[in-house]
Amino acid sequence: MKAIRRFTVRTVLPDVLAPLEELAANLRWSWHQPTLELFRDIAPELWDELGKDPYGLLGEVQPARLAELAADEAFVGRAVALRDELRAYLGAPRWYQGLGSHAPATVAYFSPEFGIADALPQYSGGLGILAGDHLKAASDLGVPIVGVGLFYRAGYFRQAISREGWQLESYPVLDPDGLPMSVLRAPDGTAAQVVLALPDGKALTARIWLLAVGRVPLLLLDTDVPENPEELRSVTDRLYGGGGEHRLLQELLLGIGGARAVGIYARLAGIPEPTVFHTNEGHAGFLGLERIRELVGDGLSFAEALEVVRAGTVFTTHTPVPAGIDRFEAPLVERYFSTELLPGVDAADVLALGAEDYEGGAADTFNMAVMGLRLAQRANGVSLLHGAVSRQMFGALWPGFDSEEVPITSITNGVHPATWTDPRVRALAASKLGTDDATACDWTTDAVTDAELWRLRGELRAQLVADARRRMAAAWEEQNPGVPAPPWYRELLSPEVLTIGFARRVPTYKRLTLMLQDPDRLRALLTDPDRPVQLVVAGKSHPADDGGKRLIQLLVEFSQDPEVRGRIVFLPDYDIGMAQTLYPGCDVWLNNPLRPLEACGTSGMKAALNGSLNLSILDGWWSEFHDEHNGWAIPSADSAGDAAERDALEAAAMYDLIEHQIAPRFYDRGADGVPAAWVADIRHTLATLSPALSAERMVREYVERLYLPAAASETAITSGDYSAARELAAWVARVRGAWPEVHVAHVESGGVDASPHVGEELRVRAFVELGDLGPDDVAVELVHGRPRAGEELGDAHVVPLELESHDLGKPAVYTGSLRFERAGAFGYTVRVVPRNALFASDAELGLVALAG
Ligand SMILES: *Cc1c(COP(=O)(O)O)cnc(C)c1O
């Protein structure tokens, strides 16, 4: 029988235990170990059963137990002390408060998913966990972020594996009353709502859930309200559930509804409205259109409003995989914007923002990433390599500029240490190195001995083995009720064996089954009598992706082979809870994507924070952080003839590394049983990688490199009651109109003969036709570098040229010089670009006039 309705009948807490309510209501507990321990001690079995869920626990614990705790002075004292600590954490000035008054007072951060705690399954993978870590680190640093997302009634799916190895999905429905969140209400008690006008006179209504992530408020929009007809209630049913129109509705709600919700929240909470808007991937891009609508309502034109919105918007792109980018059929988008959805905003202007109207683009397609880039003056990829790949991938939006100059920078992802460092690692740091912040200690001294570090790693491995056995037993019981599990289930994995982990979503480019390329070779590694290896694998395939499910099935089938079973397991239902035990427990964390399709990858970072070593293709973060002592690089077979050959070569390289380097080093034990070389690598990893991989480093970079400049741009462009925006829009129109006339008429050079020497000076005079523009509208530059094949300039440098004269009716004359600093091939050209003080980059308009 299925219940038609469900809710939680909550226990009434005795007054002295009121601090527990306060502690449970703020998700700070998800990264505060003492608070987690306090809740665990209330009812340890229930705690495990509910999966580390303080709020859920308080809903279910029996009154008798609470009465007992209320009489326990020590317990009450702990609760009060932790409550006071939380209040102090929420109130005290932090890093951001030292930045000064130019720092924005409120920053809105939009994401389609947020991975904060196991009890709140509102994420599917890396993008969501990153968003959760961003909020947590922002809270720790005091960054005044407001998070904005959707509340999915069933979140992402739960994964089970059938006896045939096939992925089964289920969608447990969440009970909002059982979660630490409350409806945002006006002072008179009415629930705050956002309403979006839809085609055919319909309307989509959403309420706003408010969550506290430490100091950071998080707003989640929810369409499951009585005001909506049945088919619209389900708009927020699942994360990435439907395609086409369902997805579009979710994104309209996230962007437009989200922007409205932040405004409502700011007014109710009495905080300044955000001036900087950060969108985590393109899904929330419509937020820029809602802000344009507001400005148009205040009397600006679309073009003027666009300049204002661009100034304060930061766009982070997360994937170079085309399938990862949202694209809609343009007529569908047009239908939704030919309504009262955004009064004063023309559907044609909206369509133009998302149009792939560049070389290689598709007609009638609306591309959310392209719109995201056009609505944001500042954009970034999420690792150095991914920044470079994105500049190439989106280069067509800035025609005429080499990819190095495409205005997309990069900020490498980070992970939130307090969430992702195992309590045992933190405890060892606290007891031997003076702080439980394991990212801030010197792990290279003998304050911690090799034996202690090795014992720690053994405990983490044993903890993983126990967790894996428990999960596999529970999964068996679920699939085969009443049938006892086979005996080998009790002996899955060994706490002594070199453990390699691999867990991630299962899109093709991540190559879940690369390890199965040569099954005999893998079998030999797993069953080696002296130096055995064991593999722990997990991952969810998108429900619509049967190819991915087939890969999971291949792995499960292999893991059931009597010869290797017990040495390789596939753990169902990869989630935050599993990850927190899995990463620390693996000696080696494996990642073998098709380079360069992994934008960053964060699981390897979380492993490194716990002293696990990485074995990875040089992609994403690993391509910038790998050195000789923190793990191993699998060489990419870029020159392989086809995909199959590439897989074979890269898999062979991986087997070789495991067999000839990794296993020998792991099993090379001293008299004390400790592998000294391995432990040295662990120390090096903890000491050098963990500070750099921290989400605090990442959030500081976002603040310093993107939020502060965006806030300055926003201040500049809104100044004089938007007169700067009006002038800029008019200037942009004038420059675009005049540009076809702008060209470099000719270039003279002097000072050197045909074969110059290092140290000599090249002088250049350029004659430039500016048409209707003046010298103040442009910059003229000498660009030099090494000519590559096809005469492209590689390694290009830019030297500004000075205006010498600009006589009426004649070309403007620009001059400059440069000294040859190295020998070899040399090439140069002269170009004209539009220049405006309100631009973040000369490439912004994508306009350039090149000599020749
Ligand atoms: C970190 C994490 C991910 C993302 O890992 P990648 O290496 O970026 O693929 C996915 N799922 C969970 C549960 C995670 O904790």
The ligand as an SDF file (V2000), in Angstrom:
LIG
                    3D

 15 15  0  0  0  0  0  0  0  0999 V2000
   33.1660   14.9240   -5.4960 C   0  0  0  0  0  0  0  0  0  0  0  0
   31.9940   14.1560   -5.8990 C   0  0  0  0  0  0  0  0  0  0  0  0
   31.6710   14.0160   -7.2590 C   0  0  0  0  0  0  0  0  0  0  0  0
   32.4880   14.6390   -8.3550 C   0  0  0  0  0  0  0  0  0  0  0  0
   33.6960   13.9750   -8.5690 O   0  0  0  0  0  0  0  0  0  0  0  0
   34.4760   14.1020   -9.9540 P   0  0  0  0  0  0  0  0  0  0  0  0
   35.8470   13.6560   -9.6860 O   0  0  0  0  0  0  0  0  0  0  0  0
   34.4420   15.5740  -10.2960 O   0  0  0  0  0  0  0  0  0  0  0  0
   33.7780   13.2770  -10.9490 O   0  0  0  0  0  0  0  0  0  0  0  0
   30.5610   13.2640   -7.5990 C   0  0  0  0  0  0  0  0  0  0  0  0
   29.7980   12.6790   -6.6460 N   0  0  0  0  0  0  0  0  0  0  0  0
   30.0820   12.7910   -5.3380 C   0  0  0  0  0  0  0  0  0  0  0  0
   29.2020   12.1250   -4.3480 C   0  0  0  0  0  0  0  0  0  0  0  0
   31.1780   13.5410   -4.9240 C   0  0  0  0  0  0  0  0  0  0  0  0
   31.4360   13.6570   -3.6190 O   0  0  0  0  0  0  0  0  0  0  0  0
  1  2  1  0
  2  3  1  0
  2 14  2  0
  3  4  1  0
  3 10  2  0
  4  5  1  0
  5  6  1  0
  6  7  2  0
  6  8  1  0
  6  9  1  0
 10 11  1  0
 11 12  2  0
 12 13  1  0
 12 14  1  0
 14 15  1  0
M  END
$$$$
